[in-house]
């Protein structure tokens, strides 16, 4: 298909399918999202990598929006991004004592706060690894 035909078809599909950022059931009762994307069809590796990349960019942007984490080492900043990725921004912001310890440069207390959480009991070794990364 040539580029012009493809562009026209994309416009037509967008118009015909409609757009939804949340899952809905289409007229055939199929779970659907976006522009008619069937959620029962497995994702390709490329699609999964793109979603991961987009989600990571959103997590990084959220953490950077706090401004002060930009002064952290890249490894500690990455811990916050990983936590935001896993917990959502609201979940990360719920770590009030950890964030306060980070702002004051107390990385040991920040790591202890991470490990003393419900989140740590839920994710196990992941929390251990991230807490160690926070300490270093």
C-alpha positions, 0 to 999 in steps of 0.5 A: 500500500502506498503512503497516501493510501495508508494515511487515508485508511488510517484516518478512516479507521480512526473515524470508524473505530473511535478511540478509547483510552480504557478497555470497553466491550465492542459490538461483538462483546470483545474486550477492546482498547485504543482504535479498535485493538482487540485485547484477546489477540496476544501482543507481539514482542515489538508491541510489548517493547513499545508499551514498556518503553512508553510506560517507562517514559511516563514513569521517568517524567512523573519522577522528574516532575518532582524536580528534587530527584534530579539531584539524585545519582542516576542509580537512585533516580532509577529506583524511584522510576522503578517504584513509580513504574510498579506502584503508579505515581500516587503509590510512590508518593505514598512513601512519605517517610522514604521521600523525606529521607531522600530529600535530606540525603539519608539513603539508609533510612530511605532504604529501610522505609522501602523495606518496611512497607506492604509493597516490599512484602508483596514484591520480595526480592525486587524490593531488596534489590532496589533498597540495596541500589538506594543505599549505594 
